[in-house]
Amino acid sequence: MCAGGEPGRDTCKGDGGSPLVCPSEYEKDRYVQNGIVAWGIGCGEDGTPGVYVDVANLREWIDGILLGVNYDITVYEL
């Protein structure tokens, strides 16, 4: 997934693994993690988005890993 591409609004070197969070469409004061920083070209350059891992596409795998270590996955459901 790509995001950013606006001057000064993107990740840079050392940000890999950081979250991409967006305002929740359901709750005004809540944010949802939609991605994880994968890689990018440059730092906050106009028209050059960063590349992120799409968390929703990996949700089933993430849940399986967390359940495998007895983590309660209901704490992060919408």
Secondary structure, 3 states (H helix, E strand, C coil): CEEECECCECCCCCCCCCEEEEECCCCCCCEEEEEEEEECCCCCCCCCEEEEEEHHHHHHHHHHHHHHCCCCHHHHCC
